[in-house]
């Protein structure tokens, strides 16, 4: 059998800060997390959703990392060759905004530096802050392969980006076109949908009149919250069936400020029941108007420059900021008598730049696009044919809803930091796409735009493994086994990866047609009240703060314990403290076991085991089966709950107490068997907990077993030590009997350590006679003496028989003190009964009070009735007056 190293005793208490950093560095130094592409073990691989290089890990990141780490550690123990690949995203907009903000503090702009010097500055900033996230990951215990750390703008990934762009361009999937985009006037670039956050804004709804001011002449009233955009109106739309305007369809109305007229068009898009039933159409500055403009072949003049100033209209408003123009246009329309209603407040949703905070401006702009139809179909088909399995399956409709209705993707950004688009322009309008191993023709100039960050991160699963080269890593670890990410970026990131992965996978072979075999979508981390965490609400939690205060294991267990596919999780400090208490409980239980000589058996367990031994081993087998099922289904909560309740409720609260009884017997053979059972259970329990709580389990397990490390230990398998089913029935009955006796003792006010004589009836019929020593010890009972006279009798119905418990409490209870206590409690219960009865008898109260309040009062009355009856019975049992 395995015996612990006597020189490695456990400290008095568990202090995470004393162990975590040392243990983690030891694991890294030992190479436990470094994957071997030449291994003949089955592969298991995960790529990390790359956090922004300029950021830090928030609680959502920590949640995601804990789940990925738990999966990786378990597979490693199961004998897989595990690659969990770390890395960071260059975060084009976020990083450029941060550096420009620093330059502004120095009184400079990026234009003062020029593109080359500005990019050098960004790389410098990246070098200074890029290690922050890595350090945080170490504090969390992430078992990533640091030797393979990647960055979306490192040389290898840049080569992959240029290779894919060239291939898609040559295949006709990438094109340039003038389309409507989300435009940030501060950043002066197009931004993606995920970089736009929506908030309700109190604006003004202005109704004004096109056409004649004479009611008898052609005119139409329209309303808008963005009055300045009327300078770009090129039509007024009405519903084809709207009788009010049918005679105007096809006519043209004069524009109040421009030397042109605009047509009235009929389109089903218009809701005739809303407002006046007529809509102004500004195709270059509204998504819906743009689509209508395409249908009716309308002109699409852009009336704002890149900073959202009015430009090119030839009116007095040119040069004005859009918000100033909004006021001045209203005033000018009022002067003409065209404001037909008082301006009124109007609450509406407005998109804002997530990085800079200003309202986004829909703007017609020349950009680079990807045709997504065939790519999106392939991404959808991969889920339909089971090549990629979504967990939970309930997320599939959302997936299909997106990929089956996807619009072409704008991939260009007007930034300097990022992958510069490999398009070169030559004389006479010549355009060439230059691949990674090609040179641009002499005299050609490169496109100034860079690629959307999601382009390079969409290649992440295979670019990080060496693609486009045929590397050993790509052969061994691709496709990756599972992608773990939040359902909130299912479209923005996951869809991109699936499109690129299925596109590239066609050439890699049938076994590499998708980027990941499983897609596990977790929910959001919310505060203890269920609110989304945010800086503005002040309810965000720094995961490193919890690591400092409660330990990494407590943070990890808290997050994993609440994790189920697709579901949000609510956490608060009470949860973290509970998890810290759990770590302490494990520590104390292991320390107790080791103090009593617990050892891990090298061979099988003895055949002659007690009912308590067989019960705990049988329960352990059941729990390990539950844990395996939970992990395989990504139901971390079920796995953690099973382990928690087994460890705390069954092993610590019951088996350790039963083991004390077995140690107290004058039987060395029995004691040795108990030591082996303790060792066997702790060995497997600590191994099963280690993927989620790697630090405390490492200290406990290595000290208990004297072995190398849990990181490279085998995943626990069932003990299979005989039939535990019959033992489970017996222990269940034992627990019921002891619990009822303990409840009686508490009701009688007996001190915890005070023994009372007892006589059982039908104990043999119940099958518990061999367990009488357990009952006596755990319920603090003793054999009756001569002349025993019971003062109270309990009857406890068990599975095989009803056991009678005759107890003599005479001399153990201060009858007079107990009577006073019970009388006082009875008076309080009767007062509560009288008050609740009076309320329920008050018709006025019943007619006005909410149903929930009335139900609560009724519940209080029922409890009071039961309490009065119970206390009267107890007083009667004491006898006397």
C-alpha positions in Angstrom: 0.0 0.0 0.0 1.0 3.6 -0.5 2.1 5.5 2.5 2.6 9.2 2.9 6.0 10.8 3.3 6.2 11.4 7.1 8.3 14.6 6.4 5.4 16.1 4.5 2.8 16.7 7.2 -0.1 19.1 6.6 0.1 22.5 8.2 -2.4 23.3 11.0 -4.8 25.2 8.6 -5.3 25.7 4.9 -3.9 29.0 3.6 -4.2 29.2 -0.2 -1.6 32.0 -0.4 1.1 29.8 1.0 0.7 27.2 -1.8 -0.9 28.5 -5.0 2.0 30.3 -6.7 4.5 27.7 -5.8 2.4 24.8 -7.0 1.6 26.5 -10.3 5.2 27.3 -11.1 6.2 23.7 -10.2 3.6 22.4 -12.7 4.8 24.6 -15.4 8.5 23.8 -14.7 7.7 20.1 -14.8 6.2 20.5 -18.3 2.8 19.0 -17.3 0.9 21.5 -19.5 3.2 21.2 -22.6 1.5 19.1 -25.3 3.5 16.6 -27.4 2.3 16.4 -31.0 4.2 13.2 -31.5 2.4 11.4 -28.7 0.3 8.3 -29.5 -2.3 9.3 -26.9 -5.7 10.5 -28.2 -5.8 14.2 -28.7 -7.9 16.7 -26.8 -7.5 20.4 -27.7 -9.0 23.7 -26.8 -8.1 27.2 -28.0 -8.7 30.0 -25.6 -11.1 32.7 -26.7 -8.3 35.4 -27.0 -8.8 38.3 -24.5 -7.9 41.8 -25.7 -4.3 42.5 -25.2 -5.0 45.8 -23.5 -7.5 44.5 -21.1 -7.6 42.4 -17.9 -9.6 39.3 -17.0 -13.1 40.1 -15.6 -15.4 37.6 -13.9 -16.8 36.4 -17.2 -13.3 35.5 -18.4 -12.6 33.8 -15.1 -15.8 31.8 -15.5 -14.8 30.7 -19.0 -11.3 29.8 -18.0 -12.3 27.7 -15.1 -14.6 25.6 -17.3 -11.9 25.2 -20.0 -9.3 24.3 -17.4 -11.6 21.7 -15.7 -12.2 20.0 -19.1 -8.4 20.1 -19.9 -7.3 18.8 -16.5 -9.8 15.9 -16.5 -8.9 14.8 -20.0 -5.2 15.0 -19.1 -5.9 12.6 -16.2 -7.9 10.3 -18.5 -4.8 9.7 -20.6 -5.3 12.2 -23.4 -2.6 14.4 -25.0 -4.0 17.7 -24.0 -3.3 21.1 -25.7 -5.0 24.1 -24.2 -3.6 26.9 -26.3 -3.4 30.4 -24.9 -3.1 33.7 -26.6 -4.4 37.3 -27.0 -6.2 39.4 -29.5 -4.7 42.6 -30.9 -8.1 44.3 -30.3 -7.7 46.9 -33.1 -10.2 49.5 -31.9 -9.6 49.1 -28.2 -5.8 49.2 -28.5 -5.7 52.1 -30.9 -8.2 54.1 -28.8 -6.1 53.5 -25.7 -2.9 54.7 -27.4 -4.5 57.7 -28.9 -5.9 58.7 -25.5 -2.3 58.5 -24.1 -1.1 60.6 -27.0 -3.8 63.2 -26.4 -2.6 63.5 -22.8 0.8 64.3 -24.3 -0.7 66.9 -26.6 -0.3 64.8 -29.7 -2.3 62.9 -32.3 -1.6 59.8 -34.3 -1.2 62.1 -37.4 1.7 63.9 -35.6 3.5 60.6 -35.4 2.5 59.2 -38.8 1.4 55.6 -39.4 4.7 53.9 -39.0 5.7 55.6 -35.7 2.2 55.2 -34.4 2.3 51.5 -34.9 5.7 51.3 -33.2 4.1 53.0 -30.2 1.3 50.5 -30.1 3.7 47.6 -30.2 5.6 49.2 -27.3 2.4 49.6 -25.3 1.5 46.0 -26.1 4.9 44.8 -24.7 4.4 46.7 -21.5 0.8 45.5 -20.7 0.6 42.2 -22.5 1.9 40.2 -19.5 -0.9 41.3 -17.3 -3.4 38.7 -18.6 -0.9 36.0 -18.5 -0.2 36.6 -14.8 -3.9 36.6 -14.1 -4.3 33.3 -15.8 -1.5 31.8 -13.7 -3.3 33.1 -10.6 -6.4 31.3 -11.7 -4.5 28.1 -12.2 -5.0 27.8 -16.0 -3.2 24.7 -17.3 -2.3 26.2 -20.7 0.7 25.3 -22.8 2.7 28.5 -22.5 5.2 27.3 -25.1 2.5 27.8 -27.7 1.2 31.2 -26.7 0.0 33.1 -29.8 -1.0 36.7 -30.7 -3.3 37.6 -33.5 -0.7 39.8 -35.1 2.4 37.6 -34.7 4.2 36.5 -37.8 2.5 33.2 -38.2 -1.0 34.4 -37.7 -0.4 37.4 -40.0 0.6 34.9 -42.7 -2.6 32.9 -42.2 -4.6 36.1 -42.5 -3.0 37.1 -45.8 -3.3 33.6 -47.1 -7.1 33.4 -46.4 -7.7 36.9 -47.8 -5.8 36.1 -51.0 -7.7 32.8 -51.4 -11.1 34.3 -50.8 -10.3 37.3 -53.1 -9.3 35.0 -55.9 -12.5 32.9 -55.3 -14.6 36.0 -55.7 -15.7 36.0 -52.1 -14.1 39.3 -51.2 -15.2 42.5 -52.9 -15.3 46.3 -52.5 -18.6 48.2 -52.5 -20.3 51.2 -51.1 -22.7 50.1 -48.4 -24.2 51.3 -45.2 -22.1 50.7 -42.1 -22.0 51.6 -38.4 -19.8 54.7 -38.4 -18.0 56.0 -35.3 -17.4 59.8 -35.8 -14.8 59.8 -33.0 -12.8 56.8 -34.2 -13.5 57.8 -37.9 -14.0 54.2 -38.8 -16.7 51.6 -39.5 -17.3 49.4 -36.4 -18.9 46.0 -36.1 -22.3 45.3 -34.5 -20.7 43.9 -31.4 -18.9 47.2 -30.8 -22.3 49.0 -30.7 -24.3 49.2 -27.5 -27.8 50.4 -27.4 -29.4 52.7 -24.8 -32.7 54.5 -24.5 -32.2 58.2 -25.2 -34.7 61.1 -24.6 -34.9 62.7 -28.0 -37.3 64.9 -29.9 -39.9 63.7 -32.4 -40.4 66.5 -35.0 -43.3 66.4 -37.5 -42.8 68.6 -40.5 -44.4 69.2 -43.9 -43.1 68.4 -47.4 -44.8 70.1 -50.3 -47.2 72.9 -50.3 -48.1 74.9 -47.1 -51.6 75.1 -48.6 -53.7 72.2 -47.3 -55.5 72.1 -50.7 -52.3 71.5 -52.5 -50.1 68.3 -52.6 -48.2 67.9 -49.3 -47.2 65.1 -46.9 -46.3 65.2 -43.2 -43.4 63.1 -41.9 -41.8 62.7 -38.5 -38.2 62.1 -37.4 -35.9 62.1 -34.4 -32.9 62.9 -36.6 -34.1 66.0 -38.3 -30.6 66.8 -39.8 -30.9 63.7 -42.0 -33.7 65.3 -44.0 -30.9 67.1 -45.9 -30.2 63.7 -47.5 -33.8 62.7 -48.1 -34.3 61.4 -51.6 -37.9 60.1 -51.3 -41.1 60.0 -49.2 -42.6 56.5 -48.9 -46.2 55.5 -48.3 -47.9 52.1 -48.2 -49.3 51.0 -51.6 -52.8 50.5 -50.1 -53.0 53.8 -48.2 -55.9 55.6 -49.9 -54.8 58.9 -48.3 -51.7 59.1 -50.5 -52.4 56.9 -53.5 -53.0 60.0 -55.7 -49.5 61.3 -54.7 -47.5 58.2 -55.6 -45.3 59.0 -58.5 -45.4 62.8 -58.0 -42.5 64.8 -56.6 -42.4 67.4 -53.8 -40.0 70.2 -53.4 -37.2 69.9 -50.8 -37.3 72.9 -48.4 -33.6 73.6 -48.6 -32.3 72.0 -51.8 -32.7 72.8 -55.4 -34.4 69.6 -56.2 -37.6 67.6 -55.8 -38.1 64.2 -54.2 -40.5 61.5 -55.4 -43.3 59.9 -53.4 -42.9 56.1 -53.7 -45.1 53.2 -52.6 -43.5 50.4 -50.5 -44.8 47.6 -48.2 -42.1 48.6 -45.7 -44.3 51.5 -44.5 -46.7 51.0 -41.6 -49.8 53.0 -42.5 -51.0 52.9 -38.9 -47.9 54.5 -37.5 -47.8 58.3 -37.3 -48.9 60.0 -40.5 -48.4 56.8 -42.5 -45.6 58.5 -44.5 -41.9 58.1 -44.0 -38.9 60.2 -45.1 -36.2 58.2 -46.8 -32.5 58.9 -46.3 -30.8 56.0 -48.0 -27.2 57.0 -47.0 -28.0 57.3 -43.3 -30.5 54.7 -42.3 -30.4 50.9 -42.8 -34.0 50.4 -43.6 -34.0 53.5 -45.9 -30.9 52.1 -47.7 -32.7 48.8 -48.5 -35.8 50.8 -49.7 -33.5 53.0 -51.8 -32.0 49.9 -53.5 -35.5 48.7 -54.3 -36.5 52.0 -55.9 -33.2 52.9 -57.4 -33.0 56.1 -55.4 -30.0 58.5 -55.2 -28.0 58.0 -52.1 -26.1 61.3 -51.2 -23.9 61.2 -48.1 -24.5 64.4 -46.2 -22.0 64.0 -43.4 -18.2 63.7 -43.4 -16.2 61.2 -41.4 -16.6 63.3 -38.2 -20.4 63.6 -38.6 -20.4 67.2 -39.8 -22.8 68.2 -42.4 -21.0 68.4 -45.8 -21.7 68.7 -49.4 -25.3 69.8 -49.3 -24.7 73.3 -50.5 -26.9 74.7 -47.7 -26.2 77.0 -44.7 -25.9 73.9 -42.6 -22.6 72.7 -44.1 -19.8 72.5 -41.5 -22.2 72.1 -38.6 -21.9 69.2 -36.2 -24.9 66.8 -36.7 -26.4 67.8 -33.3 -26.1 71.5 -34.0 -27.6 71.0 -37.4 -30.5 69.1 -35.8 -31.5 72.3 -34.0 -30.8 74.7 -36.8 -32.8 72.7 -39.3 -35.7 72.7 -37.0 -35.5 76.4 -36.5 -35.3 76.9 -40.3 -38.3 74.7 -40.9 -40.2 76.5 -38.2 -39.4 79.8 -40.0 -41.0 78.4 -43.2 -44.0 77.3 -41.2 -43.3 73.6 -41.9 -43.3 72.3 -38.2 -46.9 71.0 -38.0 -46.8 69.8 -34.4 -45.2 70.9 -31.2 -41.9 69.2 -30.8 -42.4 66.5 -28.2 -40.0 64.3 -26.2 -39.5 60.9 -27.6 -37.7 58.0 -25.9 -36.0 55.8 -28.4 -33.1 53.3 -28.6 -29.8 54.7 -30.0 -26.6 52.8 -30.8 -23.5 54.1 -29.2 -19.8 53.3 -29.8 -18.8 50.9 -27.1 -15.3 52.3 -27.0 -15.8 56.1 -27.3 -19.4 56.5 -26.2 -20.8 58.7 -28.9 -23.9 57.9 -30.9 -23.2 55.7 -33.9 -24.0 57.3 -37.3 -25.3 54.9 -40.1 -23.2 56.0 -43.1 -22.8 55.0 -46.7 -19.2 54.2 -47.1 -16.9 52.4 -49.5 -15.7 49.3 -47.7 -14.4 45.7 -48.2 -16.9 42.9 -47.8 -17.1 39.1 -47.7 -19.9 37.3 -49.6 -21.2 35.1 -46.8 -24.0 33.1 -48.5 -22.0 30.0 -49.3 -19.9 30.3 -46.1 -22.9 30.7 -43.9 -24.6 27.7 -45.5 -21.6 25.5 -44.8 -21.5 26.7 -41.2 -25.2 25.9 -40.8 -24.8 22.5 -42.5 -22.0 21.5 -40.2 -24.3 21.7 -37.2 -27.2 20.1 -39.1 -25.1 17.1 -40.1 -23.6 16.7 -36.6 -20.1 17.5 -37.5 -20.2 20.2 -34.8 -22.6 19.6 -31.8 -24.0 22.6 -29.9 -24.4 22.3 -26.2 -27.1 23.0 -25.1 -29.1 21.9 -28.1 -31.7 24.6 -27.3 -29.2 27.1 -28.8 -29.5 25.5 -32.2 -32.5 27.6 -33.4 -30.6 30.8 -32.5 -27.6 29.5 -34.5 -29.7 28.7 -37.5 -31.6 32.0 -37.2 -28.3 33.8 -37.6 -26.4 31.8 -40.2 -29.4 31.2 -42.4 -30.1 35.0 -42.6 -26.7 36.5 -42.6 -25.8 39.6 -44.5 -22.5 40.2 -46.2 -19.7 41.1 -43.7 -17.9 44.4 -43.7 -14.3 43.5 -43.0 -12.5 46.8 -43.5 -11.7 49.3 -40.7 -10.3 52.8 -41.1 -7.6 52.3 -38.5 -3.8 52.0 -38.4 -3.4 49.2 -35.9 -4.4 45.8 -37.3 -3.8 43.6 -40.3 -3.5 45.9 -43.3 -5.6 44.8 -46.2 -3.2 43.2 -48.8 -4.7 45.1 -51.7 -2.5 47.2 -53.8 -3.5 49.9 -56.3 -1.6 50.7 -59.5 -1.9 53.0 -62.5 -5.1 53.1 -64.5 -7.2 51.7 -61.7 -5.3 48.4 -61.5 -6.0 46.4 -58.3 -4.0 43.4 -57.2 -4.2 41.2 -54.1 -0.8 40.3 -52.8 -0.3 36.9 -51.0 2.0 36.4 -48.1 4.9 35.1 -50.3 4.4 37.6 -53.1 5.7 41.1 -53.7 3.6 44.0 -54.9 4.5 45.5 -58.3 6.8 48.4 -58.2 5.1 51.7 -57.9 1.8 50.3 -56.4 0.4 51.6 -53.2 -1.2 49.5 -50.5 -4.8 49.9 -49.2 -4.8 52.0 -46.0 -7.6 50.2 -44.3 -7.0 47.3 -41.9 -9.1 44.2 -41.4 -11.8 43.8 -38.8 -10.4 42.2 -35.7 -13.0 39.4 -36.0 -11.3 38.4 -39.3 -8.1 37.3 -37.7 -9.8 35.9 -34.6 -12.0 33.9 -36.9 -9.0 32.0 -38.0 -7.8 31.3 -34.5 -8.5 27.5 -34.2 -6.2 26.6 -37.1 -3.9 29.6 -37.5 -2.6 29.1 -34.0 -1.7 25.5 -34.9 0.5 26.6 -37.8 -1.8 26.8 -40.8 -1.3 27.4 -43.8 1.7 25.1 -43.2 1.1 21.4 -42.6 2.4 21.2 -39.1 2.5 18.4 -36.6 0.3 20.4 -34.3 -2.3 20.9 -37.0 -2.3 17.2 -37.8 -2.5 16.1 -34.1 -4.8 18.7 -32.5 -7.1 20.0 -35.3 -10.0 20.1 -35.4 -10.1 21.2 -31.8 -12.2 19.1 -29.5 -14.5 21.8 -28.0 -14.9 25.5 -28.1 -16.0 27.0 -24.8 -17.5 30.5 -25.1 -20.5 32.7 -24.1 -23.7 32.5 -26.0 -23.6 36.3 -26.3 -20.9 36.1 -29.0 -22.3 33.1 -30.8 -22.8 35.2 -34.0 -19.9 37.6 -33.8 -17.1 35.1 -33.2 -18.3 31.6 -33.4 -20.0 32.1 -36.8 -16.9 33.6 -38.2 -14.8 30.6 -37.1 -17.3 28.2 -38.5 -17.3 30.0 -41.8 -13.5 30.2 -42.1 -13.1 26.7 -40.7 -15.5 25.0 -43.2 -14.0 27.1 -46.0 -10.4 26.1 -45.2 -11.3 22.6 -44.0 -12.3 21.5 -47.5 -8.6 21.3 -48.4 -7.4 19.8 -45.1 -9.4 16.6 -45.4 -12.7 15.1 -44.5 -11.7 14.7 -40.8 -10.8 18.4 -40.6 -13.9 19.9 -42.1 -14.9 21.9 -39.0 -12.9 24.0 -36.5 -14.3 22.2 -33.4 -16.3 19.1 -32.8 -18.3 20.5 -29.9 -19.5 24.0 -29.1 -20.2 24.6 -25.4 -22.1 27.8 -24.9 -22.1 29.1 -21.3 -24.2 32.0 -19.9 -23.3 35.3 -18.4 -22.0 35.8 -14.9 -24.5 38.0 -12.9 -24.4 39.4 -9.4 -26.1 37.7 -6.5 -29.3 39.6 -7.4 -29.3 38.4 -11.0 -28.2 41.7 -12.5 -25.7 41.8 -15.3 -22.3 43.0 -14.0 -21.1 46.3 -15.2 -18.8 49.2 -14.2 -21.7 51.7 -14.4 -23.7 49.7 -11.9 -20.7 49.2 -9.6 -21.5 45.5 -9.2 -18.6 44.1 -11.0 -16.3 41.6 -9.2 -12.6 41.4 -9.8 -11.8 37.7 -9.9 -8.3 38.4 -8.6 -9.8 40.0 -5.5 -11.6 36.8 -4.7 -8.4 34.8 -5.3 -6.7 37.1 -2.7 -9.5 36.8 -0.2 -10.8 33.3 -0.6 -8.2 31.4 -2.7 -8.3 30.3 -6.3 -10.0 27.1 -5.5 -12.9 28.9 -3.9 -13.3 31.2 -6.9 -13.1 28.2 -9.3 -15.6 26.0 -7.4 -18.1 28.9 -7.0 -18.1 29.4 -10.8 -18.1 25.8 -11.8 -20.8 24.9 -9.3 -23.2 27.3 -11.0 -22.3 26.3 -14.6 -24.8 24.7 -16.9 -25.0 24.9 -20.7 -26.7 28.1 -21.9 -27.7 29.3 -18.4 -26.6 32.5 -16.6 -25.0 32.2 -13.2 -25.4 34.5 -10.2 -22.6 34.8 -7.7 -21.9 36.8 -4.6 -19.4 36.8 -1.7 -21.5 34.3 0.3 -21.0 31.8 -2.5 -17.2 32.4 -2.4 -17.1 32.1 1.3 -19.1 28.8 1.1 -16.6 27.4 -1.4 -13.7 28.5 0.9 -15.4 26.7 3.8 -15.6 23.6 1.6 -11.9 23.7 0.9 -11.3 24.0 4.6 -13.7 21.1 5.2 -11.7 18.9 2.8 -8.5 19.9 4.4 -9.7 19.1 7.9 -11.2 15.8 6.8 -7.9 14.7 5.2 -6.0 15.8 8.2 -8.2 13.8 10.5 -7.8 10.7 8.2 -4.0 11.1 8.1 -3.8 11.5 11.9 -5.6 8.2 12.2 -3.2 6.5 9.7 -5.3 6.6 6.5 -3.4 4.9 3.7 -4.2 4.4 0.0 -4.4 0.7 -0.8 -2.1 -0.5 -3.6 -4.2 -3.7 -4.1 -7.8 -4.3 -3.4 -9.6 -3.6 -0.2 -10.2 -6.3 2.4 -13.2 -8.5 1.9 -14.4 -8.1 5.5 -15.8 -4.6 5.4 -18.4 -3.0 7.7 -21.8 -1.8 6.5 -20.5 1.7 6.8 -17.4 0.9 4.7 -19.5 -0.7 2.0 -22.0 2.2 2.1 -19.4 4.9 1.6 -17.6 3.0 -1.1 -20.9 2.3 -2.9 -21.9 6.0 -2.7 -18.5 7.0 -4.0 -19.0 4.8 -7.1 -22.4 6.3 -7.7 -21.0 9.9 -7.4 -18.1 9.2 -9.7 -20.6 8.0 -12.3 -22.6 11.2 -11.8 -19.5 13.3 -12.1 -18.4 11.6 -15.4 -21.9 12.1 -16.8 -21.8 15.7 -15.8 -18.5 16.5 -17.3 -19.3 14.7 -20.6 -22.5 16.7 -20.9 -20.8 20.0 -19.9 -23.1 20.1 -16.9 -20.4 21.3 -14.4 -23.0 22.2 -11.8 -24.3 18.6 -11.6 -20.8 17.3 -11.3 -19.8 19.8 -8.6 -23.0 19.4 -6.6 -22.6 15.6 -6.5 -19.0 16.0 -5.3 -19.9 18.7 -2.8 -22.8 16.9 -1.1 -20.9 13.6 -1.1 -17.9 15.1 0.5 -19.6 17.3 3.0 -22.9 15.5 3.8 -22.0 11.9 3.5 -18.2 11.5 3.9 -17.5 14.2 6.5 -20.8 14.4 8.4 -21.5 10.7 8.5 -18.7 8.4 7.5 -16.0 10.1 9.5 -18.2 9.9 12.5 -18.8 6.2 11.9 -15.1 5.7 11.3 -14.4 7.1 14.8 -16.6 4.4 16.2 -14.7 1.7 14.2 -11.4 3.1 15.4 -12.6 3.0 19.0 -13.2 -0.7 18.8 -10.4 -2.9 20.2 -9.8 -4.5 16.8 -6.7 -3.7 14.9 -7.9 -5.6 11.8 -11.0 -3.4 11.8 -9.0 -0.3 12.3 -6.6 -1.2 9.5 -9.6 -1.8 7.1 -11.0 1.6 8.1 -7.7 3.3 7.3 -7.7 1.7 3.9 -11.3 2.7 3.2 -10.5 6.3 4.3 -7.5 6.4 2.0 -9.4 4.8 -0.9 -12.3 7.3 -0.7 -10.1 10.4 -0.2 -7.8 9.3 -3.0 -10.7 9.2 -5.5 -12.5 12.1 -4.1 -9.5 14.4 -4.3 -8.7 13.2 -7.8 -12.3 13.9 -8.9 -12.3 17.4 -7.4 -8.9 18.3 -8.8 -10.0 19.6 -12.2 -12.1 22.3 -10.4 -10.0 22.7 -7.2 -6.5 21.9 -8.3 -4.5 23.6 -5.5 -6.0 22.3 -2.2 -6.4 18.8 -3.7 -2.8 18.8 -4.9 -1.5 19.5 -1.4 -3.8 17.0 0.2 -3.4 14.2 -2.3 0.4 14.3 -2.6 0.7 14.4 1.1 -1.8 11.5 1.6 -0.3 9.3 -1.2 3.3 10.4 -1.4 2.9 10.4 -5.1 4.1 13.0 -7.7 1.2 15.2 -8.7 -2.6 15.1 -9.3 -2.0 16.8 -12.7 -0.6 13.6 -14.1 -2.5 11.2 -11.9 -5.2 8.9 -13.3 -8.8 9.9 -13.4 -10.6 8.0 -10.6 -12.6 4.9 -11.5 -15.2 3.2 -9.3 -13.9 1.1 -6.4 -16.5 -1.7 -7.1 -16.0 -3.0 -3.5 -19.0 -5.4 -3.4 -22.7 -4.6 -3.4 -23.3 -1.2 -1.7 -27.1 -1.2 -2.3 -28.0 -3.2 0.8 -25.5 -1.2 2.8 -27.1 2.0 1.6 -30.5 0.9 2.9 -29.1 0.1 6.3 -27.2 3.3 6.6 -30.2 5.3 5.4 -32.2 3.7 8.2 -29.4 4.4 10.6 -29.3 8.0 9.6 -33.1 8.4 10.1 -33.0 6.8 13.5 -30.1 8.9 14.7 -31.5 12.1 13.3 -34.9 11.5 15.1 -33.1 10.8 18.4 -31.0 13.9 18.0 -34.1 15.9 17.3 -35.7 14.6 20.4 -32.6 15.5 22.5 -32.6 19.0 21.1 -36.3 19.4 21.8 -35.6 18.3 25.4 -32.8 20.8 25.8 -30.2 18.1 26.4 -26.6 19.1 26.2 -24.8 17.7 23.1 -22.4 15.6 25.1 -24.9 14.4 27.7 -25.6 10.6 27.5 -29.0 9.2 28.3 -30.1 5.6 28.8 -32.2 4.0 26.1 -33.9 0.8 25.3 -34.8 -0.2 21.7 -37.6 -2.4 20.5 -37.7 -4.1 17.1 -34.1 -3.2 16.4 -33.3 -6.8 15.3 -36.2 -6.7 12.9 -35.0 -3.5 11.4 -31.6 -5.0 10.6 -29.8 -2.3 12.7 -28.9 -4.5 15.7 -25.3 -4.9 14.4 -25.1 -1.1 14.1 -26.1 -0.4 17.7 -22.5 0.9 18.5 -22.9 3.5 15.8 -26.3 4.6 17.1 -25.1 4.8 20.7 -22.1 6.9 19.9 -23.6 9.3 17.3 -26.8 9.8 19.3 -25.0 9.9 22.7 -26.9 7.0 24.2 -26.0 4.4 26.9 -27.4 1.0 28.0 -30.2 1.1 30.5 -29.4 0.3 34.1 -31.5 -1.9 36.5 -34.7 -0.2 37.3 -34.8 1.6 34.0 -38.1 3.6 33.5 -38.7 5.4 30.2 -39.9 9.0 30.5 -40.5 9.3 26.7 -41.0 7.0 23.8 -40.3 7.6 20.1 -41.4 5.5 17.1 -39.3 5.7 14.0 -40.6 4.1 10.8 -37.7 2.5 8.9 -37.6 0.5 5.7 -37.8 -2.9 7.4 -39.6 -2.2 10.6 -40.7 0.5 13.0 -38.2 0.9 15.8 -39.3 2.0 19.3 -36.9 4.2 21.3 -37.6 4.3 25.0 -35.6 7.1 26.7 -35.1 7.9 30.3 -34.4 11.7 30.7 -35.1 11.8 34.4 -32.3 13.5 36.2 -30.9 14.9 32.9 -33.4 17.7 32.5 -34.0 20.7 34.9 -37.7 20.2 34.8 -38.6 23.5 36.4 -36.2 25.5 34.1 -37.6 23.6 31.1 -41.2 24.3 32.1 -40.4 28.0 32.3 -38.7 28.0 28.9 -41.6 26.1 27.3 -44.2 28.4 29.0 -42.5 31.5 27.6 -42.3 29.9 24.1 -46.0 28.9 24.4 -47.0 32.5 25.2 -45.2 33.8 22.2 -46.8 31.1 20.0 -50.3 31.9 21.3 -49.8 35.6 20.7 -48.8 34.9 17.1 -51.8 32.6 16.7 -54.2 35.3 18.1 -52.7 38.0 15.9 -52.9 36.0 12.7 -56.3 34.7 13.5 -57.6 38.3 14.0 -56.1 39.5 10.7 -57.7 36.6 8.8 -61.0 37.4 10.4 -60.9 41.0 9.3 -62.9 41.2 6.1 -61.6 44.7 5.3 -58.0 43.4 5.5 -58.8 40.4 3.3 -60.5 42.6 0.6 -57.6 45.0 0.4 -54.4 42.9 1.0 -52.6 41.3 -2.0 -53.1 37.6 -2.3 -49.5 37.0 -1.5 -49.7 38.8 1.8 -52.9 36.9 2.8 -51.2 33.6 1.9 -48.2 34.5 4.0 -50.5 35.3 7.0 -52.3 32.0 6.6 -49.0 30.2 6.5 -47.9 32.0 9.7 -51.1 30.9 11.4 -50.7 27.3 10.4 -47.2 27.3 11.9 -48.5 28.9 15.1 -51.2 26.3 15.5 -48.6 23.5 15.1 -46.2 25.2 17.5 -48.9 25.7 20.2 -49.9 22.1 20.0 -46.3 20.9 20.2 -45.4 23.1 23.2 -48.6 22.1 25.1 -47.7 18.4 24.5 -44.2 19.0 25.7 -45.4 20.8 28.9 -47.8 17.9 29.5 -45.0 15.4 29.2 -43.1 17.2 32.0 -46.0 16.6 34.4 -46.8 18.8 37.4 -48.6 22.1 37.3 
